[in-house]
Amino acid sequence: MKRSSLKPSNPAGGRLGRTENHEGKMKVEFRRKNFFEPLDEQERDIRDAIEKDELVPVPNEEESKEMLVRAARATIAKNKHISIRLSEKDLMRLRAKALELGMPYQTLIGSILHQYAEGKVKASF
């Protein structure tokens, strides 16, 4: 029976090599010249800030993290298309309000419904 001569796949095109660290353990490292190049302008700014030790910790790290997680979840939340029947008069009023606010009327309607669903707006029946 023949042994397989397949080599590990390396899609990035670099060389896999084994080096020994100071504790004598073997580790696999990826060596490739300019692996993270080319950097765009923002990435270069971040790299430069790190190298110059200009970055500072965020105050209230847990609170900031929670806020960013909520924002990310809200960003990826999927919207569902629905059809509703409105009186022509109500639709004209909503369109006029949206025009005053400088937003599409569908966005205004969605915002009103969202605020109601969140308990921020009360309906009177």
C-alpha positions in Angstrom: 0.0 0.0 0.0 1.4 3.4 -1.0 1.6 6.3 1.4 -0.1 9.5 0.4 2.2 12.2 -0.8 -0.4 15.0 -0.4 0.9 18.1 1.3 -1.1 20.3 3.5 -3.0 22.9 1.6 -1.9 26.5 1.9 -4.2 28.8 0.0 -2.4 32.0 0.9 0.7 30.9 -1.0 3.1 31.2 1.9 5.5 28.7 3.4 4.6 26.7 6.4 7.6 26.1 8.7 8.3 24.7 12.1 10.3 26.7 14.6 11.1 26.0 18.2 10.2 28.6 20.8 12.1 29.4 23.9 10.3 26.7 25.9 11.4 24.0 23.5 7.9 23.4 22.2 7.3 23.1 18.5 5.0 25.6 16.9 3.8 26.1 13.4 4.2 29.5 12.0 3.2 31.1 8.8 6.0 32.9 7.1 5.3 35.1 4.1 6.9 38.4 3.2 4.3 41.2 3.5 1.5 38.8 4.5 -0.7 41.7 5.6 0.2 44.0 2.7 -1.2 46.0 0.9 -2.8 48.0 3.7 -5.4 50.6 2.9 -5.1 54.1 4.5 -7.2 53.3 7.5 -5.3 50.1 8.2 -2.0 52.0 7.9 -3.3 54.6 10.4 -4.2 51.9 12.9 -0.9 50.1 12.5 1.0 53.4 13.0 -1.1 54.2 16.1 -0.3 50.8 17.5 3.4 51.1 16.8 3.6 54.6 18.4 1.6 53.3 21.4 -1.1 56.0 20.9 -4.1 53.8 21.6 -5.8 54.1 25.0 -8.2 51.8 26.7 -11.9 52.6 26.4 -13.5 53.8 29.6 -16.4 51.5 30.7 -15.3 48.8 28.4 -18.2 46.4 29.2 -20.8 49.1 28.7 -19.2 50.2 25.4 -19.0 46.5 24.3 -22.7 46.0 25.1 -23.7 49.2 23.2 -21.7 48.0 20.1 -23.2 44.5 20.2 -26.7 46.0 20.4 -25.9 48.3 17.4 -24.5 45.4 15.4 -27.6 43.3 16.1 -29.9 46.1 15.1 -27.9 46.6 11.9 -28.2 43.0 10.9 -31.9 42.7 11.9 -33.9 41.6 9.0 -36.9 43.6 8.0 -40.1 41.9 6.9 -42.2 43.4 4.1 -45.9 43.7 4.9 -49.0 45.2 3.3 -51.4 47.3 5.3 -54.5 49.2 4.3 -54.7 52.9 5.3 -57.2 55.5 4.5 -56.2 57.8 1.8 -56.5 60.7 4.2 -54.1 59.1 6.8 -51.6 58.2 4.1 -51.6 61.8 2.8 -51.0 63.1 6.3 -48.2 60.6 6.9 -46.6 61.6 3.6 -46.9 65.3 4.5 -45.3 64.7 7.9 -42.5 62.6 6.3 -41.8 65.4 3.9 -41.6 67.9 6.7 -39.1 65.6 8.5 -37.1 64.9 5.2 -37.6 61.2 5.2 -39.5 58.6 3.1 -43.0 58.0 4.4 -42.4 54.3 4.7 -39.5 55.0 7.0 -41.7 57.2 9.1 -44.5 54.6 9.3 -41.9 51.9 10.3 -40.4 54.2 12.9 -43.8 54.9 14.5 -44.6 51.2 14.6 -41.2 50.4 16.0 -41.6 53.0 18.8 -45.1 51.6 19.6 -43.7 48.1 19.7 -41.0 49.2 22.1 -43.5 50.9 24.4 -42.2 54.4 23.7 -45.4 55.6 22.1 -48.9 54.9 23.6 -52.0 54.5 21.4 -55.3 55.9 22.5 -58.4 53.9 21.3 
